[in-house]
Structure formats: C-alpha cells, structure tokens
Amino acid sequence: MLTGAELLAELKGWVASRGSDLSAVGLQHELTESPEDRNPQSIWWILESDDRLAEIILWSNGHAELQFAEVASGEISAIMRELATEEDVQDALNSIVEWMTLPVDG
C-alpha cells in the first residue's frame, strides 16, 4: 500500500514516462498539481483528442475520480475509485488511455 505522496508520485512518474508516446498518437495532455499547502493534496491529468476528453483527479487520501467525455454527443461519465497500490494507479491510467484510443463510432 502506497502513502499519499507515493500515490501522487506514481501517477506523475507514469505520465512522465509515457507522455511522448501519447503525444505521438495525437493525444494532448496536461498534468497539474495542487499547491503544497492543500490537504489532501491532489494531482490531475487531462487528455484530449478531437473526439474525446478524459481526466483523472487523484487525491493523496486515495480517492480518485475518472471522467470520460464524448465531444460529439456531449455525453460525460464519471467513475469514483479508491487507489492504494502502484497497480491500482496503473490500472486507472491504462483504462483512460485505452478509452481515449478506442475507435470512435459514427
């Protein structure tokens, strides 16, 4: 089980190690961290393509919100998760990338 700071560092490291690959397939992305005086601290990552948007917000207490949006339909869905391990963080991030890279219907 990771501490709060370790959870945030895992997300940040995962994004840093894959950022150029994501950009290469046409995904724009931005990583933002909350100010250090916030409790709980958080980090959020937004991905964008012409057809979809996705975001994860991870708080140092392990709560995470994943949001998925279809641009054409305006449909938005959100999923709340509890993340505690390196595998939990990686699974959440992989699910976002997988959804962003699926073919768009229509």
Secondary structure, DSSP 8 states (H G I E B T S, - for coil): ---HHHHHHHHHHHHHHHHHHHHHTT-EEEEEE--TT-SS-EEEEEEE-SSEEEEEEEETTSEEEEEEEETTT--EEEEEEE--SHHHHHHHHHHHHHHHHS----
